[in-house]
Amino acid sequence: MTLTSVPEAATEPVARAESPPAQAGPPRRQRLVHGLAFNRIGAVYVWLGIIVLFSLWVPETFPNLATAKQILNANAITALAAMSITIPLAARVFDLSFAGIMTLTGVAVAHLIAKDGVPLVPAIALALAVGVGIGVINAVVVVVMRIDSFIATLATGSLIAALVTMVTNEVPITDAVLGSDFAKIGQTSVGGITLGVFYCAFVAIAIWYLLEHTATGRRLYATGFNPDAARLAGVNVDRLRFMSLVVSGTLAGASGIVLASMLGSGSPTAGTPYLLPAFAAAFLGATQLKHGRFNAGGTIIAVLLLGTGVTGLALANAPQWAGDMFVGVVLIASLAVTGLQRRTTGRRTAG
Amino acid sequence: MSIHGLRNRAYKGAALVVLGAGLVAASGCGDSDSGGGSAAQGGGAGVTEAQTLAEKATTRPTSVGLEAAIGKDVPAGKKVAFISCGVEACEIQGDIIKQGAADLGWSASTIGTDGSPEQLQNAFETALRQGADAVILNAVNRASVAKQIEKAEQQGVAFVTCCSIENEGDGILRNVGGKENSAKIGENLAAKIVADSDGKANTLFVNISAFQILQSLAGQLESSYKQFCPDCEYGTLDIPVTSLGKDAPDRIVSYLRSHPQVNYVVLSVSNALGAGLPAALKAAGLADKVKIVGQSADTQTFQDLQANNITSVVPFDYYSVDYLMLDALARHFAGVPVEQANPPTWIVTADNMPAQATEGLFPVVESYRDEFKQLWGKG
């Protein structure tokens, strides 16, 4: 038997092992279908449905740019508040003191500017430092003292309320100076959209990036899903929980300063009304995009969904109870869906 | 059915529930007001009447309205317990009551509560146990402290209140600034709007129906408004308590957007409903299209008045109200009939606003303290 010659191009050394063919990902169409599936962005479809509903119901006033701007402007603070608790919730840490922090930093910055004559920027920095400080205190109580976060932050929230009363005696801090440069922080609008909306967008993008594109984000979720497993895998769970509360305090503090700017005063009750709406938005947002994981995009969708419903009902002159009913129903439905998601995911994983 | 299928059905079911809730809310809705039409033509006898009343109401009162001196010695050393309801208005009044009590040669203590019925009852019991000669509790709801009022009456402890819808008698010695006063404010606000607009107003009244004392204001405001200007449009918007400090401004903006002819907004409680409203109106491009009037004000409200974000406001005169309550107690302990004077009302605008309004409380009647001391024989 003789070896026949082969063309040179064919004489590639065969010592190089042939690699198995690359695993082909799902086709783009399939990824698109999966991304637009109802179980991922169902709230978006509900939101679109609500938009259609109100557009037909109140065609004179709802379907226009002014309404869109109104919804954005009216819900900017709620979205900021919800953002502030998204990171700790991702790590399965509750921060019920964020509303109190919002109030405290608002009162602090107003007091510093109006009563103490501190210039604007240092006053804001000091007030923000108050928020950071409360976050650190929360972190010490929860992580170092090992007190359950729900109870611990409920307690610190109560202490904050006492501090606010001590400082303000339940009287809003007002002064003409709070209506000048300080007010511009929250009341300036660009194209009819207040700066609060832009702050919210910035924070949302930052949190999205952190949670979705950094190792820290992955570790936060791992901590939230199973802290023991995460710890065994080498994740510094305590440090992550600690930092999540510090971040929460910081963001809540910033939200409080923006809120005080919008009100033009340091109100001793400013943050309290945002406690439940922020948690509602965060929990509703967890049912979107990420299958039960708290995330920035889902939170924004939730705020917009709830805000659109409430504003739409107001434009339609619905009874005063309609807005609260709408929010309650949406929240229950979304949490029921989240529960089903977790159960079916768990069964699929176990199976 | 597979888990996947079951899950998808659940999602779609949830979405239908949400949309269904929207439709239920829609079916229950109705236009709760008659506002939204065009403005009236203006002028007329009603407008003239409104202008006369508005001019009088805008003039700062110089007397608390009490004329009869007590004429007898007011016993000294009485102990007054003030039960604070926990909100800003009550916190402020504690100091005024202490001052007034001191003017009478009495002492006063404040018992703090969070306003809940349980804490109010406890506070009342505490006041009785501490041997108070008189108890003051604002905006009392008789049913929530009925037992304590009865007990106080049995023990000879006098009880006075303000700003309540309850009738006097059966343990309530005096209710200062009740329904009658509330109605007077409503009439004054109606006059101010009609006069200011020269009979061309289209008005929205924003109310918090949970505060029952405002019913008198609401009723008289509408009645007087229609009397002064029958052609002027009038609408109402009720804000739930849960919206205060949250989405109340958004609700008002929504109403104004759906009723673009409205040019006057009356806030039944300016400080509660006005928080964040000027900013919301500005963001919606409505700040120049409506004028805001209201009753009850804090320093923020006066800041807004000074900045022309609000047109006029009837402030709650803490000083007159508290001193009238103490006056009732003084007359009671002196053994003379209790006078039924109402606290003076004053429509404050940017032009007649006192300089100190943006810094803190101020008395409507500047000489109130001297006046009361003279009536009490302490001046």
Chai-1 contact restraints between the chains, C-beta under 6 A:
chainA,res_idxA,chainB,res_idxB,connection_type,confidence,min_distance_angstrom,max_distance_angstrom,comment,restraint_id
A,F38,B,Y11,contact,1.0,0.0,6.0,A-B,restraint_1
A,N39,B,Y11,contact,1.0,0.0,6.0,A-B,restraint_2
A,G42,B,Y11,contact,1.0,0.0,6.0,A-B,restraint_3
A,G42,B,A15,contact,1.0,0.0,6.0,A-B,restraint_4
A,V46,B,A15,contact,1.0,0.0,6.0,A-B,restraint_5
A,V46,B,V18,contact,1.0,0.0,6.0,A-B,restraint_6
A,G49,B,L19,contact,1.0,0.0,6.0,A-B,restraint_7
A,L53,B,G22,contact,1.0,0.0,6.0,A-B,restraint_8
A,T61,B,R257,contact,1.0,0.0,6.0,A-B,restraint_9
A,T61,B,S258,contact,1.0,0.0,6.0,A-B,restraint_10
A,Q70,B,A284,contact,1.0,0.0,6.0,A-B,restraint_11
A,N73,B,A283,contact,1.0,0.0,6.0,A-B,restraint_12
A,A74,B,D250,contact,1.0,0.0,6.0,A-B,restraint_13
A,N169,B,E91,contact,1.0,0.0,6.0,A-B,restraint_14
A,E170,B,E88,contact,1.0,0.0,6.0,A-B,restraint_15
A,E170,B,E91,contact,1.0,0.0,6.0,A-B,restraint_16
A,V171,B,E88,contact,1.0,0.0,6.0,A-B,restraint_17
A,P172,B,D298,contact,1.0,0.0,6.0,A-B,restraint_18
A,P172,B,Q300,contact,1.0,0.0,6.0,A-B,restraint_19
A,T174,B,T299,contact,1.0,0.0,6.0,A-B,restraint_20
A,T174,B,Q300,contact,1.0,0.0,6.0,A-B,restraint_21
A,T174,B,Q303,contact,1.0,0.0,6.0,A-B,restraint_22
A,G179,B,A307,contact,1.0,0.0,6.0,A-B,restraint_23
A,Q187,B,A279,contact,1.0,0.0,6.0,A-B,restraint_24
A,S189,B,A283,contact,1.0,0.0,6.0,A-B,restraint_25
A,T194,B,A283,contact,1.0,0.0,6.0,A-B,restraint_26
A,M262,B,G276,contact,1.0,0.0,6.0,A-B,restraint_27
A,M262,B,A279,contact,1.0,0.0,6.0,A-B,restraint_28
A,L263,B,A275,contact,1.0,0.0,6.0,A-B,restraint_29
A,L263,B,G276,contact,1.0,0.0,6.0,A-B,restraint_30
A,S265,B,Q300,contact,1.0,0.0,6.0,A-B,restraint_31
A,T269,B,G245,contact,1.0,0.0,6.0,A-B,restraint_32
A,P273,B,G245,contact,1.0,0.0,6.0,A-B,restraint_33
A,P273,B,K246,contact,1.0,0.0,6.0,A-B,restraint_34
A,T311,B,S254,contact,1.0,0.0,6.0,A-B,restraint_35
A,L313,B,A25,contact,1.0,0.0,6.0,A-B,restraint_36
A,A314,B,R251,contact,1.0,0.0,6.0,A-B,restraint_37
A,A314,B,S254,contact,1.0,0.0,6.0,A-B,restraint_38
A,L315,B,S254,contact,1.0,0.0,6.0,A-B,restraint_39
A,L315,B,S258,contact,1.0,0.0,6.0,A-B,restraint_40
A,N317,B,D31,contact,1.0,0.0,6.0,A-B,restraint_41
A,A318,B,A25,contact,1.0,0.0,6.0,A-B,restraint_42
A,A318,B,C29,contact,1.0,0.0,6.0,A-B,restraint_43
A,P319,B,G28,contact,1.0,0.0,6.0,A-B,restraint_44
A,P319,B,C29,contact,1.0,0.0,6.0,A-B,restraint_45
A,Q320,B,D238,contact,1.0,0.0,6.0,A-B,restraint_46
A,Q320,B,P240,contact,1.0,0.0,6.0,A-B,restraint_47
A,A322,B,A25,contact,1.0,0.0,6.0,A-B,restraint_48
A,F326,B,A21,contact,1.0,0.0,6.0,A-B,restraint_49
A,V329,B,A21,contact,1.0,0.0,6.0,A-B,restraint_50
A,V330,B,V18,contact,1.0,0.0,6.0,A-B,restraint_51
A,A333,B,A14,contact,1.0,0.0,6.0,A-B,restraint_52
A,A333,B,V17,contact,1.0,0.0,6.0,A-B,restraint_53
A,A333,B,V18,contact,1.0,0.0,6.0,A-B,restraint_54
A,V337,B,Y11,contact,1.0,0.0,6.0,A-B,restraint_55
A,V337,B,A14,contact,1.0,0.0,6.0,A-B,restraint_56
A,L340,B,R7,contact,1.0,0.0,6.0,A-B,restraint_57
A,L340,B,A10,contact,1.0,0.0,6.0,A-B,restraint_58
A,T344,B,I3,contact,1.0,0.0,6.0,A-B,restraint_59
A,T344,B,R7,contact,1.0,0.0,6.0,A-B,restraint_60
